Amino acid sequence: MDQKLIELVEESQEHLAANDISRAHYKCLATIAAESLEVSDVKLASDLNYYRGGWPNEDTPPLTETIGRKFASAIRMLAWGGDPEVYQAFLAEFKKHGITITVDEVVGTNALSERALEKIAAKMERYGSNADVEMALEKAGGVAASELARHVIKSCNRLQKEICENADAVKIEKGDLAEAAGIPRANLILAARTKRRLDRIEDESRRKELSETLVEQANTRLEIVEGVIE
């Protein structure tokens, strides 16, 4: 075990211990806000106020811009094409906190750029065609925003259901079988995901190189942990 690494690990403990204290006080303040102000996500509010751009990179925008854009886009999409009952329940939740949201209706949709079409074509070529994607391509640029939004949300919901079912099949069904055979569930999940990550690589030499790198990284992490604990 490298002596310098051991020294740096030891020196890092002071900072990590200080962070334990800071996090504990942070949680105390969050508890106060939750009870006294009825604010459930103090961290998000704090982060929005703290990260004002320039970190971790110089060109990193303020968190208010990043989160605001994502949130506004999701609300707009839900307003145009989501289940009306879900959307109204969402608005009602904001109303409870004294916030009113309105979304402007946009009549048309934009045609896709060449770059977007190329990205979609590449994925369809690799993973196969999909009727919902094909229909969305036909609608983009030629129908009302609400019509395309409804189609995209319903299609994504169907895909999300498949994603959840397949994830549960690995984590729960295969995980139960693994534990019954004396294999930790976490080991099965890590091994299965690693194999899938490798199988995605079509170039054999790159796949072999990454496989060796992953094994080396795992062994290195194990050696470091064992060395520090000793």
FIFI-558209 format. One line per field, with one value per residue: chain; x, y, z of N, C-alpha, C in turn; residue number from 1. Coordinates in steps of 0.05 Angstrom, whole numbers, plus 5000, padded with zeros to 4 digits. Example, Ala and Ser with C-alpha at 12.3 -4.5 7.8 and 13.67 -1.06 7.14 Angstrom:
kette <- A; A;
n.east <- 5264; 5257;
n.north <- 4886; 4955;
n.up <- 5156; 5142;
ca.east <- 5246; 5273;
ca.north <- 4910; 4979;
ca.up <- 5156; 5143;
c.east <- 5264; 5258;
c.north <- 4934; 5001;
c.up <- 5156; 5157;
nr <- 1; 2;
***
This chain:
kette <- A; A; A; A; A; A; A; A; A; A; A; A; A; A; A; A; A; A; A; A; A; A; A; A; A; A; A; A; A; A; A; A; A; A; A; A; A; A; A; A; A; A; A; A; A; A; A; A; A; A; A; A; A; A; A; A; A; A; A; A; A; A; A; A; A; A; A; A; A; A; A; A; A; A; A; A; A; A; A; A; A; A; A; A; A; A; A; A; A; A; A; A; A; A; A; A; A; A; A; A; A; A; A; A; A; A; A; A; A; A; A; A; A; A; A; A; A; A; A; A; A; A; A; A; A; A; A; A; A; A; A; A; A; A; A; A; A; A; A; A; A; A; A; A; A; A; A; A; A; A; A; A; A; A; A; A; A; A; A; A; A; A; A; A; A; A; A; A; A; A; A; A; A; A; A; A; A; A; A; A; A; A; A; A; A; A; A; A; A; A; A; A; A; A; A; A; A; A; A; A; A; A; A; A; A; A; A; A; A; A; A; A; A; A; A; A; A; A; A; A; A; A; A; A; A; A; A; A; A; A;
n.east <- 5017; 5013; 5049; 5042; 4990; 4963; 4975; 4949; 4896; 4888; 4896; 4852; 4810; 4798; 4771; 4728; 4703; 4689; 4651; 4611; 4592; 4574; 4533; 4498; 4480; 4457; 4414; 4385; 4369; 4338; 4297; 4274; 4254; 4219; 4180; 4165; 4160; 4135; 4163; 4187; 4232; 4287; 4340; 4340; 4322; 4363; 4407; 4393; 4399; 4453; 4487; 4508; 4527; 4586; 4611; 4615; 4647; 4673; 4635; 4588; 4519; 4476; 4443; 4390; 4374; 4383; 4351; 4303; 4291; 4284; 4242; 4202; 4195; 4176; 4128; 4100; 4096; 4065; 4019; 4001; 3996; 3988; 3951; 3891; 3869; 3913; 3945; 3914; 3913; 3965; 3971; 3937; 3966; 4007; 3976; 3962; 4006; 4006; 4019; 4008; 4002; 4007; 4001; 4020; 3986; 4011; 4006; 4028; 4080; 4151; 4192; 4238; 4309; 4365; 4406; 4379; 4346; 4385; 4407; 4364; 4354; 4401; 4396; 4349; 4366; 4403; 4375; 4326; 4262; 4206; 4138; 4113; 4152; 4159; 4109; 4110; 4150; 4124; 4085; 4113; 4124; 4079; 4030; 3985; 4012; 3991; 3972; 4018; 4046; 4012; 4015; 4070; 4077; 4042; 4066; 4117; 4103; 4086; 4135; 4164; 4138; 4153; 4208; 4211; 4188; 4226; 4271; 4255; 4252; 4305; 4326; 4290; 4264; 4308; 4344; 4324; 4329; 4385; 4401; 4378; 4413; 4457; 4484; 4500; 4451; 4466; 4514; 4499; 4468; 4507; 4543; 4509; 4495; 4545; 4561; 4522; 4535; 4584; 4567; 4541; 4580; 4603; 4651; 4701; 4754; 4754; 4715; 4741; 4784; 4758; 4734; 4778; 4797; 4755; 4756; 4807; 4800; 4762; 4792; 4832; 4804; 4788; 4837; 4855; 4817; 4823; 4876; 4875; 4840; 4869;
n.north <- 4976; 5044; 5091; 5147; 5152; 5130; 5169; 5214; 5197; 5193; 5247; 5268; 5255; 5292; 5333; 5305; 5289; 5339; 5353; 5316; 5339; 5389; 5371; 5348; 5393; 5420; 5386; 5394; 5448; 5440; 5409; 5446; 5483; 5451; 5440; 5492; 5526; 5496; 5473; 5426; 5413; 5436; 5434; 5437; 5490; 5517; 5502; 5525; 5578; 5580; 5557; 5594; 5594; 5581; 5539; 5468; 5483; 5539; 5557; 5538; 5545; 5584; 5549; 5560; 5572; 5524; 5485; 5513; 5515; 5460; 5447; 5482; 5464; 5412; 5423; 5451; 5411; 5374; 5404; 5410; 5358; 5319; 5275; 5305; 5303; 5290; 5334; 5376; 5361; 5369; 5424; 5439; 5424; 5461; 5506; 5500; 5518; 5571; 5586; 5601; 5573; 5586; 5567; 5584; 5573; 5541; 5541; 5512; 5464; 5452; 5436; 5382; 5386; 5373; 5348; 5326; 5289; 5255; 5233; 5205; 5169; 5139; 5112; 5083; 5050; 5019; 4997; 4981; 4993; 5034; 5040; 5082; 5121; 5130; 5152; 5198; 5225; 5237; 5271; 5315; 5383; 5388; 5386; 5407; 5431; 5406; 5358; 5329; 5329; 5298; 5248; 5237; 5235; 5192; 5151; 5150; 5136; 5083; 5060; 5070; 5037; 4987; 4991; 4994; 4944; 4908; 4923; 4908; 4854; 4839; 4860; 4841; 4789; 4757; 4771; 4749; 4694; 4692; 4703; 4660; 4622; 4634; 4679; 4747; 4796; 4848; 4837; 4806; 4845; 4884; 4854; 4839; 4888; 4907; 4870; 4881; 4932; 4924; 4891; 4927; 4951; 4950; 4943; 4896; 4897; 4945; 4930; 4888; 4916; 4953; 4916; 4894; 4940; 4952; 4908; 4916; 4966; 4952; 4915; 4949; 4987; 4953; 4938; 4987; 5000; 4957; 4965; 5015; 5004; 4966;
n.up <- 5000; 4982; 5018; 5017; 5000; 5043; 5081; 5060; 5061; 5116; 5130; 5105; 5137; 5177; 5149; 5129; 5176; 5195; 5158; 5171; 5217; 5197; 5163; 5199; 5227; 5185; 5174; 5220; 5213; 5168; 5189; 5223; 5186; 5158; 5196; 5217; 5173; 5136; 5093; 5050; 5021; 5036; 5020; 4964; 4957; 4983; 4952; 4902; 4915; 4927; 4887; 4838; 4787; 4746; 4771; 4769; 4726; 4687; 4651; 4671; 4681; 4725; 4779; 4784; 4733; 4706; 4735; 4733; 4678; 4666; 4700; 4683; 4630; 4639; 4665; 4626; 4586; 4613; 4620; 4567; 4547; 4586; 4632; 4647; 4699; 4730; 4720; 4742; 4795; 4806; 4800; 4841; 4885; 4886; 4894; 4947; 4972; 4962; 4910; 4842; 4778; 4710; 4642; 4578; 4517; 4460; 4392; 4347; 4327; 4326; 4269; 4263; 4272; 4228; 4256; 4300; 4275; 4253; 4300; 4320; 4279; 4281; 4330; 4321; 4281; 4307; 4352; 4332; 4299; 4321; 4332; 4359; 4360; 4306; 4293; 4324; 4297; 4250; 4268; 4289; 4278; 4247; 4272; 4326; 4388; 4433; 4415; 4398; 4446; 4479; 4454; 4459; 4516; 4531; 4502; 4525; 4577; 4570; 4555; 4602; 4638; 4618; 4627; 4683; 4697; 4675; 4704; 4755; 4747; 4746; 4795; 4835; 4821; 4797; 4835; 4883; 4870; 4867; 4920; 4945; 4927; 4955; 4938; 4943; 4932; 4913; 4888; 4844; 4815; 4804; 4773; 4730; 4708; 4693; 4655; 4616; 4603; 4578; 4536; 4504; 4474; 4410; 4383; 4386; 4407; 4437; 4475; 4502; 4523; 4558; 4592; 4618; 4643; 4679; 4713; 4735; 4760; 4799; 4830; 4847; 4878; 4919; 4942; 4960; 4999; 5035; 5049; 5076; 5118; 5146;
ca.east <- 5000; 5029; 5049; 5032; 4961; 4953; 4977; 4928; 4871; 4887; 4892; 4825; 4790; 4790; 4752; 4704; 4690; 4677; 4627; 4591; 4581; 4558; 4509; 4480; 4468; 4440; 4389; 4371; 4356; 4317; 4275; 4260; 4239; 4197; 4159; 4156; 4153; 4122; 4180; 4196; 4258; 4304; 4365; 4337; 4321; 4390; 4424; 4386; 4410; 4482; 4502; 4500; 4542; 4615; 4621; 4644; 4662; 4668; 4611; 4564; 4499; 4465; 4425; 4363; 4369; 4382; 4327; 4280; 4285; 4274; 4216; 4182; 4190; 4159; 4101; 4088; 4090; 4042; 3995; 3993; 3990; 3984; 3924; 3880; 3866; 3940; 3954; 3899; 3922; 3992; 3966; 3925; 3987; 4020; 3957; 3963; 4030; 4003; 4031; 3991; 4017; 3992; 4017; 4010; 3981; 4026; 3989; 4043; 4104; 4174; 4203; 4263; 4334; 4379; 4421; 4361; 4338; 4407; 4409; 4341; 4359; 4422; 4385; 4330; 4382; 4416; 4356; 4302; 4242; 4185; 4115; 4107; 4173; 4153; 4086; 4119; 4165; 4105; 4070; 4130; 4124; 4055; 4006; 3984; 4030; 3977; 3970; 4045; 4052; 3996; 4027; 4097; 4074; 4030; 4086; 4138; 4092; 4087; 4163; 4172; 4127; 4171; 4234; 4207; 4184; 4252; 4289; 4246; 4258; 4332; 4331; 4274; 4262; 4334; 4357; 4314; 4342; 4413; 4404; 4372; 4437; 4479; 4498; 4488; 4435; 4481; 4535; 4485; 4461; 4531; 4553; 4491; 4497; 4571; 4560; 4506; 4552; 4604; 4554; 4533; 4602; 4604; 4679; 4711; 4778; 4746; 4701; 4761; 4799; 4742; 4731; 4803; 4798; 4735; 4766; 4829; 4789; 4750; 4813; 4847; 4788; 4788; 4863; 4857; 4800; 4836; 4901; 4868; 4828; 4891;
ca.north <- 5000; 5068; 5106; 5174; 5149; 5126; 5194; 5232; 5187; 5202; 5277; 5275; 5248; 5317; 5347; 5288; 5291; 5366; 5352; 5302; 5359; 5408; 5357; 5345; 5419; 5425; 5371; 5408; 5471; 5430; 5401; 5470; 5495; 5433; 5444; 5519; 5539; 5476; 5470; 5399; 5409; 5459; 5431; 5448; 5519; 5526; 5498; 5545; 5604; 5578; 5552; 5616; 5593; 5582; 5515; 5462; 5495; 5568; 5562; 5525; 5565; 5583; 5526; 5570; 5570; 5495; 5473; 5527; 5506; 5433; 5447; 5496; 5447; 5390; 5433; 5457; 5386; 5362; 5420; 5406; 5330; 5300; 5269; 5330; 5299; 5291; 5362; 5392; 5354; 5381; 5453; 5442; 5422; 5487; 5525; 5497; 5534; 5599; 5590; 5596; 5569; 5587; 5558; 5594; 5553; 5545; 5527; 5494; 5450; 5457; 5414; 5372; 5394; 5350; 5335; 5310; 5267; 5236; 5219; 5186; 5148; 5121; 5095; 5064; 5030; 5001; 4983; 4973; 5014; 5035; 5053; 5108; 5141; 5136; 5169; 5224; 5238; 5247; 5293; 5338; 5403; 5389; 5385; 5424; 5423; 5389; 5331; 5316; 5325; 5275; 5224; 5231; 5227; 5165; 5132; 5148; 5121; 5055; 5052; 5071; 5012; 4965; 4995; 4986; 4915; 4895; 4929; 4892; 4826; 4834; 4866; 4825; 4761; 4745; 4776; 4728; 4669; 4694; 4701; 4632; 4606; 4644; 4701; 4772; 4810; 4870; 4826; 4799; 4869; 4896; 4837; 4840; 4915; 4909; 4854; 4895; 4955; 4913; 4881; 4950; 4959; 4933; 4938; 4875; 4906; 4964; 4916; 4874; 4936; 4963; 4894; 4893; 4964; 4950; 4889; 4929; 4986; 4939; 4905; 4972; 4997; 4934; 4939; 5012; 4998; 4938; 4978; 5036; 4992; 4954;
ca.up <- 5000; 4980; 5043; 5013; 4998; 5070; 5095; 5050; 5072; 5144; 5131; 5096; 5158; 5191; 5132; 5128; 5202; 5197; 5141; 5186; 5236; 5181; 5153; 5222; 5232; 5161; 5178; 5241; 5201; 5150; 5206; 5233; 5164; 5152; 5216; 5221; 5147; 5119; 5069; 5050; 5008; 5042; 5005; 4937; 4960; 4990; 4928; 4882; 4924; 4930; 4861; 4820; 4761; 4747; 4784; 4770; 4704; 4684; 4635; 4684; 4687; 4753; 4783; 4780; 4704; 4698; 4747; 4723; 4651; 4667; 4713; 4666; 4607; 4648; 4671; 4600; 4573; 4627; 4614; 4540; 4539; 4608; 4641; 4660; 4728; 4742; 4718; 4761; 4822; 4809; 4805; 4868; 4905; 4887; 4906; 4976; 4981; 4954; 4884; 4820; 4754; 4685; 4619; 4552; 4496; 4435; 4372; 4329; 4336; 4309; 4253; 4275; 4258; 4216; 4277; 4316; 4257; 4251; 4325; 4322; 4258; 4290; 4351; 4309; 4265; 4326; 4370; 4319; 4296; 4342; 4320; 4373; 4351; 4278; 4293; 4334; 4276; 4231; 4280; 4295; 4258; 4231; 4288; 4349; 4409; 4452; 4402; 4399; 4475; 4489; 4442; 4471; 4544; 4532; 4493; 4546; 4600; 4563; 4557; 4630; 4650; 4610; 4641; 4711; 4698; 4669; 4726; 4777; 4741; 4754; 4823; 4853; 4814; 4796; 4861; 4902; 4862; 4874; 4949; 4952; 4921; 4971; 4924; 4950; 4911; 4902; 4870; 4819; 4801; 4794; 4751; 4707; 4695; 4681; 4630; 4597; 4595; 4559; 4512; 4487; 4457; 4387; 4376; 4404; 4420; 4458; 4495; 4517; 4538; 4580; 4611; 4634; 4659; 4700; 4733; 4748; 4778; 4822; 4847; 4859; 4900; 4941; 4954; 4975; 5023; 5053; 5059; 5095; 5142; 5161;
c.east <- 5018; 5026; 5037; 5001; 4949; 4954; 4955; 4901; 4867; 4882; 4864; 4804; 4780; 4768; 4725; 4688; 4676; 4651; 4604; 4576; 4563; 4532; 4488; 4465; 4449; 4413; 4372; 4355; 4333; 4292; 4259; 4243; 4215; 4174; 4147; 4147; 4138; 4137; 4193; 4224; 4276; 4330; 4362; 4336; 4348; 4409; 4419; 4398; 4440; 4497; 4492; 4515; 4572; 4627; 4603; 4660; 4655; 4642; 4586; 4544; 4489; 4445; 4396; 4355; 4365; 4356; 4302; 4271; 4272; 4246; 4195; 4175; 4171; 4131; 4086; 4079; 4066; 4017; 3984; 3982; 3986; 3955; 3913; 3877; 3892; 3949; 3940; 3907; 3949; 3988; 3954; 3946; 4002; 4002; 3958; 3986; 4029; 4015; 4012; 4007; 3998; 4011; 4004; 4006; 3997; 4013; 4005; 4066; 4127; 4182; 4230; 4287; 4346; 4394; 4403; 4352; 4360; 4410; 4388; 4345; 4380; 4412; 4365; 4344; 4394; 4396; 4330; 4281; 4221; 4162; 4109; 4127; 4166; 4129; 4093; 4134; 4146; 4090; 4087; 4131; 4099; 4029; 4007; 4002; 4017; 3976; 3996; 4052; 4037; 4008; 4053; 4094; 4063; 4051; 4108; 4128; 4092; 4116; 4173; 4162; 4145; 4198; 4232; 4204; 4210; 4271; 4281; 4252; 4286; 4336; 4315; 4274; 4289; 4350; 4350; 4327; 4372; 4417; 4397; 4396; 4461; 4495; 4485; 4474; 4451; 4503; 4523; 4479; 4485; 4542; 4536; 4493; 4524; 4572; 4544; 4521; 4572; 4591; 4545; 4555; 4606; 4632; 4692; 4735; 4772; 4732; 4721; 4777; 4784; 4738; 4755; 4805; 4779; 4744; 4789; 4820; 4777; 4771; 4828; 4831; 4788; 4815; 4866; 4841; 4813; 4861; 4895; 4857; 4850; 4908;
c.north <- 5025; 5085; 5134; 5173; 5146; 5153; 5213; 5223; 5196; 5232; 5284; 5271; 5273; 5331; 5331; 5289; 5318; 5367; 5337; 5322; 5379; 5396; 5354; 5371; 5427; 5411; 5383; 5432; 5462; 5421; 5425; 5482; 5477; 5437; 5472; 5533; 5521; 5474; 5443; 5395; 5434; 5458; 5443; 5479; 5531; 5524; 5519; 5572; 5604; 5575; 5572; 5617; 5593; 5558; 5492; 5472; 5524; 5574; 5549; 5547; 5563; 5560; 5535; 5567; 5541; 5482; 5486; 5518; 5478; 5432; 5459; 5478; 5424; 5399; 5439; 5431; 5373; 5377; 5414; 5377; 5310; 5294; 5294; 5327; 5301; 5320; 5380; 5386; 5367; 5411; 5458; 5440; 5448; 5508; 5524; 5514; 5562; 5606; 5583; 5594; 5571; 5580; 5569; 5572; 5560; 5528; 5506; 5480; 5456; 5432; 5407; 5381; 5369; 5334; 5316; 5285; 5246; 5220; 5198; 5163; 5128; 5102; 5074; 5042; 5009; 4984; 4975; 4995; 5012; 5051; 5080; 5129; 5149; 5156; 5197; 5240; 5251; 5271; 5319; 5358; 5406; 5387; 5404; 5413; 5402; 5360; 5316; 5310; 5301; 5249; 5217; 5222; 5198; 5144; 5128; 5133; 5091; 5044; 5051; 5046; 4988; 4967; 4986; 4956; 4899; 4899; 4911; 4862; 4819; 4837; 4847; 4795; 4747; 4749; 4756; 4701; 4669; 4690; 4673; 4614; 4616; 4667; 4727; 4786; 4832; 4860; 4818; 4824; 4882; 4880; 4839; 4866; 4918; 4894; 4869; 4919; 4947; 4904; 4903; 4958; 4940; 4925; 4919; 4883; 4926; 4950; 4901; 4893; 4947; 4941; 4892; 4916; 4962; 4931; 4901; 4950; 4974; 4928; 4927; 4983; 4979; 4936; 4965; 5011; 4980; 4951; 4999; 5025; 4979; 4974;
c.up <- 5000; 5006; 5040; 5012; 5026; 5085; 5086; 5059; 5101; 5147; 5123; 5117; 5173; 5175; 5131; 5154; 5206; 5180; 5155; 5205; 5220; 5171; 5175; 5228; 5209; 5165; 5200; 5230; 5182; 5165; 5216; 5211; 5157; 5171; 5217; 5196; 5128; 5092; 5070; 5038; 5012; 5026; 4977; 4938; 4965; 4966; 4907; 4889; 4924; 4904; 4840; 4794; 4765; 4761; 4776; 4747; 4701; 4670; 4647; 4691; 4716; 4755; 4778; 4750; 4696; 4709; 4736; 4696; 4651; 4678; 4695; 4642; 4615; 4653; 4645; 4586; 4586; 4622; 4586; 4534; 4561; 4614; 4655; 4690; 4742; 4743; 4739; 4789; 4827; 4815; 4833; 4890; 4908; 4900; 4936; 4988; 4971; 4927; 4861; 4794; 4730; 4662; 4594; 4532; 4471; 4414; 4357; 4342; 4316; 4293; 4265; 4258; 4246; 4237; 4293; 4300; 4255; 4276; 4328; 4303; 4268; 4312; 4340; 4293; 4284; 4342; 4357; 4318; 4318; 4331; 4333; 4364; 4323; 4277; 4303; 4313; 4255; 4242; 4283; 4272; 4242; 4246; 4311; 4371; 4428; 4441; 4404; 4428; 4486; 4479; 4456; 4500; 4546; 4523; 4513; 4570; 4594; 4565; 4586; 4644; 4643; 4624; 4670; 4714; 4694; 4692; 4750; 4773; 4749; 4784; 4842; 4845; 4813; 4822; 4882; 4896; 4870; 4904; 4958; 4946; 4936; 4959; 4933; 4927; 4897; 4882; 4843; 4803; 4789; 4770; 4726; 4693; 4681; 4655; 4608; 4586; 4574; 4533; 4493; 4468; 4434; 4379; 4396; 4420; 4443; 4481; 4514; 4535; 4562; 4601; 4630; 4653; 4683; 4722; 4749; 4768; 4803; 4841; 4861; 4882; 4924; 4956; 4971; 5001; 5044; 5066; 5080; 5121; 5159; 5176;
nr <- 1; 2; 3; 4; 5; 6; 7; 8; 9; 10; 11; 12; 13; 14; 15; 16; 17; 18; 19; 20; 21; 22; 23; 24; 25; 26; 27; 28; 29; 30; 31; 32; 33; 34; 35; 36; 37; 38; 39; 40; 41; 42; 43; 44; 45; 46; 47; 48; 49; 50; 51; 52; 53; 54; 55; 56; 57; 58; 59; 60; 61; 62; 63; 64; 65; 66; 67; 68; 69; 70; 71; 72; 73; 74; 75; 76; 77; 78; 79; 80; 81; 82; 83; 84; 85; 86; 87; 88; 89; 90; 91; 92; 93; 94; 95; 96; 97; 98; 99; 100; 101; 102; 103; 104; 105; 106; 107; 108; 109; 110; 111; 112; 113; 114; 115; 116; 117; 118; 119; 120; 121; 122; 123; 124; 125; 126; 127; 128; 129; 130; 131; 132; 133; 134; 135; 136; 137; 138; 139; 140; 141; 142; 143; 144; 145; 146; 147; 148; 149; 150; 151; 152; 153; 154; 155; 156; 157; 158; 159; 160; 161; 162; 163; 164; 165; 166; 167; 168; 169; 170; 171; 172; 173; 174; 175; 176; 177; 178; 179; 180; 181; 182; 183; 184; 185; 186; 187; 188; 189; 190; 191; 192; 193; 194; 195; 196; 197; 198; 199; 200; 201; 202; 203; 204; 205; 206; 207; 208; 209; 210; 211; 212; 213; 214; 215; 216; 217; 218; 219; 220; 221; 222; 223; 224; 225; 226; 227; 228; 229; 230;
***
